[in-house]
Amino acid sequence: PRTGNSLGTTPPFLLFLAYSGMKKVDTEYGKHLNIYPDVRDAFFLGMRHYHELRAYWSSGKALTMCHGDAHMGNVFVDQTARKAGFIDFQCVAVEHCMRDVSYHLVNSVPAEELEAIEEGIIRQYLQALKEGLFRQGKGQYVVDVPDYEEAYFQYRLHAFWSLIAWVMCCGFAGVVMQDFAVRSLQRALDSCHRLNILDAVQTALRHRAEEQKQQQQQK
């Protein structure tokens, strides 16, 4: 019943992928990785309550079109025009504006380098988002663009999705070579530990519970 459209006839597929992926990560890559206890706890907490987390993500105002799989491997660079673009649009969705920002940076930049540049990138993105809304004649939506503090919280929370994606890709799917899998997973693990995603997931679940309580009271 918790799979959405399955009417209870199929297993919760995302959970199956995630748990199977983490088991394989442990058995095949565990000795090569530093899997922080707090990150592991965040992974299982977030997956146990994924539907609540998904509802929390979808309830925000700052939703926009996102690429959905915006890691560096899906980026091309036009050196002549000095521009970059994306390929592989099979995961395009309406998501919180920090979804692609967090996913791209956590998956593409080593944790120690990311810490030094992430604030500037987030602030630059928020400013560009506001300017883009005005250019598109949608200035009335600028009020929905989060301030830096809220954006940074969502940035931390969406790092959780980066971890899920790599666990499923490297663990369950097994579509990448071991050296690449280890480096990619460790990069995500390091950033998720630094960003304290356990606290972010716990906070988001509390906010979701408060939202549900308010909705019930209004009814």
C-alpha positions in Angstrom: 0.0 0.0 0.0 2.9 2.4 0.5 4.2 2.1 -3.1 1.8 4.6 -4.5 0.2 2.9 -7.5 0.9 -0.8 -6.8 -2.3 -1.4 -4.8 -0.2 -3.5 -2.5 0.7 -6.1 -5.1 4.4 -5.3 -5.3 7.1 -4.7 -2.7 8.2 -1.1 -1.9 10.6 -0.9 -4.8 12.7 2.1 -3.7 13.2 0.7 -0.3 14.2 -2.7 -1.8 16.8 -1.0 -4.0 18.1 1.1 -1.2 18.5 -1.7 1.4 19.9 -4.1 -1.2 22.3 -1.5 -2.4 23.6 -0.7 1.1 24.1 -4.4 1.8 26.1 -4.8 -1.3 28.1 -1.6 -0.5 28.9 -3.1 2.9 30.0 -6.5 1.5 31.9 -5.4 -1.6 33.2 -2.0 -0.8 33.0 -1.7 3.0 36.7 -2.5 3.7 37.7 0.4 1.3 35.2 2.9 2.7 34.8 5.0 5.9 31.1 4.6 6.4 30.4 7.1 9.3 27.9 5.7 11.9 25.9 8.9 11.8 25.6 8.8 8.0 24.5 5.1 8.1 21.9 6.0 10.8 20.6 8.9 8.5 20.4 6.5 5.6 18.2 4.0 7.3 16.1 6.6 9.2 15.4 8.5 5.9 14.6 5.3 4.1 12.2 4.0 6.8 10.4 7.3 6.6 10.9 8.1 3.0 7.3 8.7 2.2 7.1 11.4 4.9 10.4 12.9 3.7 9.1 12.8 0.1 5.9 14.6 1.2 8.0 17.2 3.0 10.1 17.9 0.0 7.0 18.3 -2.2 5.2 20.6 0.2 7.6 23.5 -0.1 7.0 26.7 -2.1 10.5 26.9 -3.7 9.8 24.2 -6.3 11.3 24.5 -9.8 12.2 22.3 -12.7 15.3 20.2 -11.8 17.5 18.0 -14.0 17.4 15.3 -11.3 20.7 13.6 -12.0 23.0 16.6 -12.2 26.4 15.1 -11.4 29.5 16.0 -13.3 29.2 13.0 -15.6 26.1 14.5 -17.1 27.7 17.9 -17.8 29.3 18.9 -21.1 31.5 22.0 -21.6 31.6 24.2 -24.7 35.0 25.7 -24.4 34.5 28.0 -27.4 31.3 29.6 -26.0 32.6 29.2 -22.4 29.3 27.6 -21.4 28.3 24.3 -19.8 25.2 22.3 -20.3 23.5 19.0 -19.3 22.7 15.7 -21.0 20.5 12.8 -19.7 17.2 14.3 -18.9 15.4 11.1 -17.9 15.1 12.2 -14.2 13.7 15.7 -14.8 11.1 16.6 -12.1 9.6 19.4 -10.1 11.7 19.6 -7.0 13.0 22.0 -4.3 15.4 24.5 -5.9 18.3 23.1 -3.8 17.9 19.6 -5.2 20.2 20.0 -8.2 22.6 22.3 -6.4 23.2 19.9 -3.6 23.3 16.8 -5.8 25.8 18.3 -8.2 28.2 19.6 -5.6 28.1 16.6 -3.2 28.6 14.2 -6.1 31.2 16.3 -8.0 33.4 18.1 -5.5 35.7 16.5 -2.8 34.3 17.3 0.7 37.3 19.3 1.8 37.2 21.6 -1.2 33.4 21.9 -1.2 33.3 23.3 2.3 35.3 26.3 1.1 33.1 27.2 -1.8 29.6 26.0 -1.1 28.3 29.2 0.6 29.3 31.4 -2.3 27.8 29.0 -4.8 24.5 28.8 -2.9 24.2 32.5 -2.6 25.0 33.0 -6.2 22.4 30.5 -7.2 19.7 32.2 -5.1 20.5 35.5 -6.7 20.5 34.0 -10.2 17.1 32.4 -9.4 15.6 35.7 -8.4 17.0 37.5 -11.5 15.7 34.6 -13.7 12.2 34.9 -12.3 12.2 38.6 -13.1 13.4 38.0 -16.6 10.7 35.5 -17.2 8.0 37.9 -15.9 7.5 35.8 -12.8 8.6 38.4 -10.3 5.7 37.6 -8.0 7.4 34.3 -7.1 10.6 35.9 -5.8 9.0 35.9 -2.3 9.1 32.1 -2.4 12.9 32.0 -3.0 14.3 30.9 0.4 16.9 32.9 2.3 20.4 31.5 2.7 19.7 29.8 6.0 16.7 27.9 4.7 18.5 27.1 1.4 21.5 25.8 3.4 19.2 23.5 5.4 17.6 22.2 2.2 21.1 21.8 0.7 22.1 19.6 3.7 18.9 17.6 3.5 19.2 17.0 -0.2 22.7 15.6 0.3 20.8 12.6 1.6 19.4 12.0 -1.9 22.9 12.1 -3.3 23.9 9.4 -0.9 20.8 7.2 -1.8 21.5 7.6 -5.5 25.1 6.5 -5.2 24.3 3.6 -2.9 21.7 2.3 -5.4 23.9 2.9 -8.4 27.1 1.4 -7.0 25.5 -1.2 -4.8 22.3 -2.6 -6.3 22.9 -1.8 -10.0 26.6 -2.4 -9.9 27.1 -0.4 -13.1 30.4 1.2 -12.2 33.9 -0.1 -11.7 35.1 -0.6 -8.1 37.7 2.2 -8.1 35.1 4.7 -9.3 32.5 3.4 -7.0 34.7 3.7 -3.9 35.8 7.2 -4.8 32.3 8.3 -5.6 30.8 6.8 -2.5 33.5 8.2 -0.2 33.1 11.6 -1.6 29.3 11.5 -0.8 29.9 9.9 2.6 32.5 12.6 3.6 30.2 15.5 2.6 27.1 13.9 4.2 29.1 13.5 7.5 30.3 17.1 7.4 26.8 18.4 6.6 25.3 16.3 9.4 22.5 14.9 7.3 21.3 12.9 10.3 20.3 16.1 12.0 18.8 17.4 8.7 16.7 14.3 8.2 15.5 14.3 11.8 14.6 18.0 11.5 12.7 17.5 8.3 10.7 14.6 9.8 9.7 16.8 12.8 8.6 19.5 10.4 6.6 17.1 8.4 4.9 15.8 11.6 4.0 19.4 12.5 2.6 20.0 9.0 0.4 17.0 9.3 -0.8 18.1 12.7 -1.7 21.5 11.4 -3.6 20.0 8.5 -5.6 17.8 10.8 -6.4 20.7 13.0 -7.6 22.8 10.0 -9.9 19.9 8.9 
